[in-house]
Amino acid sequence: MPAAVQQVSWPELAAVVGQEQLRAATAADAVDGVAPRMIAEPGTAEDLAGCLRWARGAGLKVTPRGGGTKIGWGNPPAACDLLLSTARLDRVREHAWADMTVIVDAGCRVADLQRTLAEHGQHLALDPLWPERATIGGILSTNDSGTLRLRYGSLRDLVIGITVALPDGTLARSGGKVVKNVAGYDLAKLFTGALGTLGVIVQAIFRLHPLPRETRSLTFSGTPEALEQLLLAILASRLTPTGLQLRATPGGAHLDVRFDGTAAGIQAQIDQVDQVGQVRQQRAAPVSAAADAPAEVWTSHQAIWEGAAGADTADAAAPALVARLSVLPARIAAVCAQVERAAAVRSLAWRMVVQGVGAGYLRLAGNEGDEPALRATFLALREELAGTGGTGAAKPGDASGRGGTLVALGCPLAVKRGLDVWGPAGDAQPLMVRIKQHFDPDGTLSPGRFLGGI
C-alpha cells in the first residue's frame, strides 16, 4: 500500500522525537507543490537518525530541511511524507581557533557561525546566498560557495569532516579535526551537493582562514568581450584576487575585482591590475579606468534572485527563472551574446553574473503568462551552451569545446513541471544510480529531486 494512503502510527515517531517536536505540515511547508504530512524537529543527531530509521520502516518518503532558503532547488519530489528539520541542531560545538578548525551542527545558520568565528579573527571563507537564514547543512547539500571560491576553493575544499544520518538510522562519520586528514572514505565530498538524497548531514568540520585586515574592490566597465580579456589576463597573472566576477545586462557589462590583505599589499596588487589592463587594452577594445566599488557588488549573485521563485522572498506576478551556469572563463562573452540573442526572440529581460572560475547565475524574466517562453528559452540555451543537439551528448565533429551546463534552480512551478531542471546526466548516471542504491536502497530520501530523477 502506498505510503500516502497507508495507516501510519505517528505516535511512534513522537516517541522518538518528542511530541512537542512533531507537528502537522501546512501549505507553507510544501516542497515545489508537494505537501508533506508532518514535520519533525529532532534535537540531537541520534534522534534525527531515529526518525529516519522509523520513516524507512514505515515506508515514508523524507525531505530534509534546514533554513528553507533553497528547498525549491532540484526537481519536485516524487513524494514527501515527512519534512525532517535540522532547526534545533544549531550549535557551534568546538572552535579550535589555534588549529583553525571548527565543528558545527548542520542547523547552525551561516551568519551565526561567522559571528562566533570573528571573535577570534577567523572566518569560514565562503559567502553563500542568504547567510542570515541559510544553514550549514543546507549550503553543503546544495554546494553553495559564493564569490570567495576563486581564492579559497569551494565547500568541498573547506570541509574536512562530516557526520551524516543514513536512512537505516546509522550515524556515519568521515574525516576528522585536522586539516591533513586522509583516513577513510571522503564522504564529505560525496554528500556535498547531493541535495539530501543520500543521507542527512547533521554535523561538519571545516578548515578556517584569518579575517582579512582590509578589503578593497574595483570595477571596470566595457563590452563583455573586452572585460573577458581583462578577466583572463588577471587569471593568468600573479595577482591573487579574492573575488573576480563579470556582471552583464543588455545595457552593458562590468568586471569586479576584490583584494584582501594589508593596505600596502592591496595597493601593490591594484597597481599591477592597472598595468595588466593597460597592456590588454593595446590588444583589444578598451575598458574604463578602474573605479572603487562598494562591497554590495559582491551580493550580485544574491540580488539576481529578487522576485524569483526559490528566493527568500518571491513575487509571483512577474515570472522569472534563475539558473546556475558553468562555462569556460574564455567563453563568458560568447555566452552573454547567446543569452542576449535567445532572450530577444521572446522579449525576455535577462542579466547574469559569472565568477572568474566560470560559474555563475543567469536570470530570465518575463511578464505574466510568459512561462512557456521562459521554458523554451532556457531549454534552447542549455542545448546551445552544451554544444548538443538535444541528446545530452556533444554533436559529432563539434570541436568548439563548449561543454557548458545550465541548471534551473528557481522558477514558477508552471515552468518547472515542464522540464528536467538538471538536464542530461550523461555517462555519470549509472554510477550515481549505484551510489543512491547503496546509501538509500528504498528511495526514502528526496526521491526524484536529483540528477536523472534519483
TADAHU-V107787 format. One record per pair of residues at least 12 apart in sequence whose ideal C-beta (glycine too) atoms are under 10 Angstrom apart, sorted by the first residue. I is the first residue (numbers start at 1). J is the second residue. Records with the same first field share a line. If there is no record, write none. Layout:
# TADAHU-V107787
I=J, J
This chain:
# TADAHU-V107787
1=59
2=59, 61, 79, 81
3=37, 55, 58, 59, 60, 61, 79, 81, 82, 444
4=37, 59, 60, 61, 79, 80, 81
6=58, 59, 60, 81
7=58
8=37, 38, 54, 55, 58, 59, 60, 81, 82
9=54, 58
10=22, 24, 37, 38, 40, 54, 58, 82
12=54, 57, 58
13=38, 40, 50, 51, 54, 55, 58, 60, 82
14=38, 40
15=50, 54
16=40, 42, 46, 47, 48, 49, 50, 51, 52, 53, 54, 55, 169
17=40, 41, 42, 43, 44, 47, 48, 50, 51, 54, 84, 88
18=40, 41, 42, 43, 47, 88
20=41
21=39, 40, 41, 42, 43, 47, 51, 85, 87, 88
22=38, 39, 40, 41, 42, 51, 82
23=38, 39, 40, 41, 83
24=36, 37, 38, 39
25=37, 38, 39, 80, 81, 82, 83
26=39
28=68
29=63, 65, 68, 71, 80, 83, 85
30=71, 72, 76, 80, 83, 413
31=63, 65, 68, 71, 72, 74, 76, 77, 80, 83, 446, 449
32=63, 71, 72, 73, 74, 75, 76, 77, 80, 309, 310, 413, 416, 417, 421, 449
33=72, 76, 77, 80, 413, 416, 417
34=61, 63, 76, 77, 78, 79, 80, 81, 448, 449
35=80, 81, 83
36=60, 61, 62, 63, 65, 77, 79, 80, 81, 82, 83, 84
37=60, 80, 81, 82, 83
38=55, 60, 81, 82, 83, 84
39=63, 65, 82, 83, 84, 85, 87
40=52, 54, 55, 62, 82, 83, 84, 85
41=65, 83, 84, 85, 86, 87, 88, 89, 107
42=84, 85, 86, 87, 88, 89, 107, 165, 200, 202
43=87, 88, 89, 90, 107
44=88, 89, 105, 202
45=86, 89, 105, 106, 163, 164, 165, 171, 200, 202, 203
46=165, 169, 171, 202
47=88, 89, 165
48=64, 84, 85, 86, 88, 89, 106, 107, 165, 169, 171, 200, 202
49=163, 164, 165, 166, 167, 168, 169, 170, 171, 172, 199, 200, 202
50=165, 169
51=82, 84, 85, 165, 169, 200
52=64, 82, 84, 165, 166, 167, 168, 169, 170, 171, 199, 200, 440, 444, 445
53=165, 166, 167, 168, 169, 170, 444
54=82, 169
55=81, 82, 84, 167, 169, 442, 444, 445
56=166, 167, 168, 169, 440, 441, 442, 443, 444, 445
57=168, 169, 442, 444
58=81, 82, 444
59=81, 442, 444
60=79, 80, 81, 82, 444
61=77, 78, 79, 80, 81, 82, 442, 443, 444, 445, 446, 447, 448
62=77, 79, 80, 81, 82, 83, 84, 167, 196, 200, 440, 444, 445, 446, 447
63=77, 79, 80, 81, 82, 83, 84, 85, 195, 196, 197, 200, 445, 446, 447, 449
64=82, 83, 84, 85, 86, 106, 137, 138, 141, 165, 195, 196, 197, 199, 200, 201, 202, 445, 446
65=83, 84, 85, 86, 87, 107, 135, 137, 138, 141, 196, 200
66=85, 86, 87, 89, 90, 106, 107, 108, 109, 110, 133, 134, 135, 136, 137, 138, 139, 140, 141, 142, 196, 200, 201
67=85, 86, 87, 107, 108, 109, 110, 130, 131, 132, 133, 134, 135, 136, 137, 138, 139, 312
68=83, 85, 87, 130, 133, 134, 135, 138, 312
69=109, 110, 128, 129, 130, 131, 132, 133, 134, 135, 138, 139, 142, 144, 305, 310, 311, 312
70=128, 129, 130, 133, 134, 135, 138, 139, 141, 142, 144, 195, 310, 311, 312, 409, 410
71=83, 138, 142, 196, 310
72=308, 309, 310, 311, 314, 409, 410, 411, 413, 416, 421
73=138, 141, 142, 144, 195, 310, 322, 324, 407, 408, 409, 410, 421, 449
74=141, 142, 195, 196, 197, 407, 408, 409, 416, 421, 422, 446, 448, 449, 450, 451
75=195, 408, 416, 417, 419, 420, 421, 422, 446, 447, 448, 449, 450, 451, 452, 453, 454
76=413, 416, 417, 421, 448, 449
77=197, 445, 446, 447, 448, 449
78=443, 446, 447, 448, 449, 453
79=443, 446, 447, 448
80=446, 447, 448, 449
81=444
82=444
84=165, 196, 200, 445
85=107, 135
86=105, 106, 107, 108, 135, 136, 137, 138, 165, 200, 201, 202, 203
87=106, 107, 109, 135
88=105, 107
89=104, 105, 106, 107, 108, 135, 136, 137, 200, 201, 202, 203
90=104, 105, 106, 107, 108, 109, 112, 113, 135, 136
91=103, 104, 105, 107, 108, 112, 116, 203
92=104, 105, 108, 112, 113, 115, 116, 117, 136
93=105, 108, 203, 204, 205
94=177, 205
95=113, 116, 117, 119, 120, 122, 208
96=177, 178, 205, 208
97=117, 119, 120, 121, 122, 208
98=120
99=177, 178, 179, 207, 208
100=117, 120, 122, 179, 206, 207, 208, 209, 210
101=122, 160, 161, 176, 177, 178, 179, 205, 206, 207, 208
102=116, 117, 120, 122, 124, 136, 177, 204, 205, 206, 207, 208
103=161, 163, 177, 203, 204, 205, 206
104=116, 117, 124, 135, 136, 137, 203, 204, 205, 206
105=135, 136, 137, 163, 201, 202, 203, 204
106=135, 136, 137, 138, 139, 140, 141, 162, 163, 164, 165, 200, 201, 202, 203, 204
107=135, 136, 137, 138, 201, 202, 203
108=135, 136, 137, 203, 204
109=130, 131, 132, 133, 134, 135, 136, 138
110=124, 126, 127, 128, 129, 130, 131, 132, 133, 134, 135, 136, 138, 139, 144, 146
111=130, 131, 132, 133, 134
112=131, 132, 135, 136
113=131, 135, 136, 206
114=126, 127, 131, 211
117=206, 208, 209, 211
118=211
120=208, 210, 211
121=208, 210, 211, 212, 213
122=208, 209, 210, 211
123=148, 152, 208, 209, 210, 211, 212
124=136, 139, 148, 152, 155, 158, 159, 204, 206, 207, 208, 209
125=145, 146, 148, 149, 151, 152, 153, 157, 158, 206, 207, 208, 209, 210, 211, 212, 242, 260
126=139, 144, 145, 146, 147, 148, 149, 152, 153, 154, 155, 157, 158, 206, 209
127=144, 145, 146, 147, 148, 149, 242, 243, 298, 299, 301, 302
128=140, 142, 143, 144, 145, 146, 147, 148, 155, 301, 302
129=142, 144, 146, 299, 301, 302, 304, 305, 310, 311, 312, 361, 409
130=144, 299, 302, 305, 311, 312, 313
131=144, 146, 302
132=312
133=312
134=312
135=201
136=155, 159, 201, 202, 203, 204, 206
137=162, 164, 191, 196, 200, 201, 202, 203, 204
138=196, 201
139=155, 192, 201, 204
140=155, 156, 158, 159, 162, 164, 188, 191, 192, 193, 194, 196, 201, 204, 206
141=155, 191, 192, 193, 194, 195, 196, 197, 198, 199, 200, 201, 446
142=155, 192, 193, 194, 195, 196, 324, 409
143=155, 156, 189, 191, 192, 193, 194, 195, 324
144=192, 193, 301, 324, 409
145=157, 158, 192, 355, 357, 359
146=243, 298, 299, 301, 302, 355
147=241, 242, 243, 244, 245, 256, 258, 297, 298, 299, 300, 301, 353, 355, 356, 357, 359, 360
148=209, 242, 243, 258, 260, 298, 355
149=242, 243, 355, 356, 357, 359
150=235, 240, 241, 242, 243, 244, 245, 258, 355, 356, 357, 359
151=209, 240, 241, 242, 243, 244, 258, 259, 260, 356
152=207, 209, 242
153=207, 357
154=189, 192, 193, 357, 359
155=188, 189, 192, 193, 204, 206
156=186, 188, 189, 190, 191, 192, 193
157=189, 192, 207
158=188, 192, 204, 205, 206, 207, 208, 209
159=174, 175, 186, 187, 188, 189, 191, 192, 201, 204, 205, 206, 207
160=174, 175, 176, 177, 178, 179, 180, 181, 186, 188, 204, 205, 206, 207
161=173, 174, 175, 176, 177, 178, 181, 184, 186, 187, 188, 203, 204, 205, 206, 207
162=174, 175, 186, 187, 188, 189, 190, 191, 192, 199, 201, 202, 203, 204, 205, 206
163=175, 187, 188, 199, 200, 201, 202, 203, 204, 205
164=187, 188, 190, 191, 194, 196, 198, 199, 200, 201, 202, 203, 204, 439
165=199, 200, 201, 202, 203, 445
166=198, 199, 200, 439, 440, 444, 445
167=198, 199, 200, 439, 440, 441, 442, 443, 444, 445
168=199, 439, 440, 441, 442, 444
170=199, 439
171=199, 202, 203
172=184, 185, 187, 191, 199, 202, 439
173=187, 202, 203, 205
174=186, 187, 188, 189, 190, 191, 205
175=187, 188, 189, 204, 205
176=205
177=205
178=205, 207
179=205, 206, 207, 208
180=207
181=205, 207
187=199, 201, 439
188=201, 204, 205, 206
190=435, 439
191=204, 439
192=204
193=450, 451
194=432, 435, 436, 439, 445, 446, 449, 450, 451, 454
195=422, 445, 446, 449, 450, 451, 454
196=445, 446, 449, 450
197=432, 435, 436, 439, 440, 443, 444, 445, 446, 447, 448, 449, 450, 451, 454
198=432, 435, 436, 438, 439, 440, 445, 446, 450, 454
199=439, 440, 444, 445
200=445, 446
209=260
210=260
211=260
212=242, 258, 259, 260, 261, 262, 266
213=260, 261, 262, 263, 265, 266
214=259, 260, 261, 262, 263, 264, 265, 266, 267
215=242, 243, 258, 259, 260, 261, 266, 295, 298
216=257, 258, 259, 260, 261, 263, 266, 267, 269, 270, 292, 293, 295
217=241, 242, 243, 256, 257, 258, 259, 260, 290, 291, 292, 293, 294, 295, 296, 297, 298
218=241, 255, 256, 257, 258, 259, 269, 270, 273, 274, 277, 289, 290, 291, 292, 293, 297
219=245, 247, 254, 255, 256, 257, 288, 290, 291, 292, 293, 294, 297
220=246, 253, 254, 255, 256, 257, 273, 277, 287, 288, 289, 290, 291, 293
221=247, 252, 253, 254, 255, 287, 288, 289, 290, 291
222=252, 253, 254, 255, 281, 284, 285, 286, 287, 288
223=248, 252, 253, 284, 285, 286, 287, 333, 336
224=246, 247, 248, 252, 253, 254, 255, 332, 333, 334, 335, 336, 337, 340, 352, 354
225=253, 284, 285, 332, 333, 334, 336, 337
226=253, 255, 277, 280, 281, 284, 285, 286, 287, 288, 333
227=246, 247, 248, 252, 253, 254, 255, 256, 280, 284, 285, 287, 288, 332, 333, 336
228=246, 248, 253, 255, 284, 329, 330, 331, 332, 333, 334, 335, 336, 354
229=255, 277, 280, 281, 283, 284, 285, 287, 330, 333
230=244, 246, 255, 257, 273, 276, 277, 279, 280, 281, 284, 287
231=244, 245, 246, 255, 257, 280, 329, 330, 332, 333, 354, 355, 356, 358
232=280, 329, 330, 332, 356
233=273, 276, 277, 279, 280, 283, 284
234=255, 257, 269, 272, 273, 276, 277, 280, 356
235=329, 330, 356, 357
236=276
237=269, 272, 273, 275, 276, 279
238=269, 272, 276
239=257, 259, 268, 269, 270, 272, 273, 276
240=259, 260, 261, 265, 269
241=256, 257, 258, 259, 260, 269, 273, 356
242=257, 258, 259, 260, 261, 298
243=256, 257, 258, 259, 260, 293, 297, 298, 355, 356
244=256, 257, 258, 329, 354, 355, 356, 357
245=257, 258, 297, 298, 300, 301, 353, 354, 355, 356, 357, 360
246=329, 332, 333, 336, 352, 353, 354, 355, 356, 360
247=297, 300, 301, 303, 304, 351, 352, 353, 354, 360
248=332, 333, 335, 336, 337, 339, 340, 350, 351, 352, 353, 354, 360, 362
249=336, 340, 349, 350, 351, 352, 353, 363
250=336, 339, 340, 343, 344, 349, 350, 351
251=351
253=287, 332, 333, 336, 352
254=287, 288, 291, 293, 297, 300, 353
255=277, 287, 288, 290, 293, 332, 356
256=293, 297, 298, 300, 353, 355, 356
257=269, 270, 273, 277, 290, 293, 297, 356
258=293, 295, 297, 298
259=272, 273
270=290, 292
273=290
274=289, 290
277=289, 290
297=353
298=353
299=353
300=351, 352, 353, 360, 361
301=322, 324, 352, 353, 354, 355, 359, 360, 361
302=353, 361
303=351, 353, 361, 363
304=320, 322, 351, 352, 353, 360, 361, 362, 363, 410
305=320, 322, 361, 363, 409, 410
306=320, 322, 363, 365
307=319, 320, 322, 363, 365, 410
308=320, 321, 322, 361, 363, 364, 365, 409, 410, 411, 412
309=321, 322, 409, 410, 411, 412, 413, 414, 415, 416
310=322, 408, 409, 410, 411, 412, 416
311=409, 410
314=410, 412
316=368, 412, 413, 414
317=367, 368
318=349, 365, 366, 367, 368, 370
319=348, 364, 365, 366, 367, 368, 369, 370, 371, 373, 374, 411, 412, 414, 415
320=348, 349, 350, 363, 364, 365, 366, 370, 374, 410, 411, 412, 415
321=348, 350, 362, 363, 364, 365, 366, 370, 371, 373, 374, 375, 377, 378, 408, 409, 410, 411, 412, 415, 416, 419, 421
322=352, 361, 362, 363, 364, 365, 408, 409, 410, 411
323=352, 360, 361, 362, 363, 364, 378, 381, 382, 405, 406, 407, 408, 409, 410, 411, 421
324=359, 360, 361, 362, 405, 406, 407, 408, 409, 410, 421
325=339, 352, 353, 354, 358, 359, 360, 361, 362, 381, 382, 385, 404, 405, 406, 407
326=354, 355, 357, 358, 359, 360, 385, 403, 404, 405, 406, 407
327=354, 358, 359, 360, 385, 386, 402, 403, 404, 405, 406
328=357, 358, 401, 402, 403, 404
329=354, 355, 356, 357, 358, 359
330=358, 401
331=354, 358, 385, 400, 401, 402, 403, 404
332=352, 354, 355, 356, 358, 360
333=354
334=384, 385, 400, 402, 404
335=352, 354, 358, 360, 362, 381, 384, 385, 402, 404, 406
336=350, 352, 354, 362
338=380, 381, 384, 385, 402, 404
339=351, 352, 362, 363, 364, 377, 381, 384, 385, 406
340=352
341=380, 381, 384
342=364, 376, 377, 378, 379, 380, 381, 384
343=362, 364, 365, 366, 373, 374, 377, 381
344=377
345=373, 376, 377, 380
346=364, 366, 370, 372, 373, 374, 376, 377, 380
347=366, 367, 370, 373
348=363, 364, 365, 366, 367, 370, 373, 374, 376, 377, 378
349=363, 364, 365, 366, 367
350=362, 363, 364, 365, 377, 381
351=363, 364, 365
352=364
358=404
359=405
361=409, 410
362=378, 381, 385, 406, 408, 409
363=410
364=377, 378, 381, 408, 411, 415
369=414
370=412, 415
371=411, 412, 413, 414, 415, 416, 417, 418
372=414, 415, 418
373=415
374=408, 411, 412, 414, 415, 418, 419
375=408, 411, 412, 414, 415, 416, 417, 418, 419
376=415, 418, 419
378=406, 407, 408, 411, 415, 419, 421, 423
379=406, 408, 418, 419, 420, 423
381=404, 406
382=404, 405, 406, 407, 408, 419, 420, 422, 423, 424
383=395, 406, 423, 424
384=402, 404, 406
385=402, 403, 404, 405, 406, 423
386=398, 402, 403, 404, 405, 406, 423, 424, 426
387=399, 400, 401, 402, 403, 404
388=402, 403, 423, 424
390=424
391=424
392=423, 424, 425, 426, 427, 429
393=424, 426, 427
394=426
405=422, 423, 424
406=421, 422, 423
407=420, 421, 422, 423, 451
408=420, 421, 422, 423
409=421
420=451, 452, 453
421=449, 451
422=449, 450, 451, 452, 453
423=451, 452
424=451, 452
425=450, 451, 452, 453, 454
426=451, 452
428=451, 452
429=451, 452, 453, 454
430=452
432=450, 451, 452, 454
433=451, 452, 453, 454
435=454
436=450, 451, 452, 454
437=454
440=454
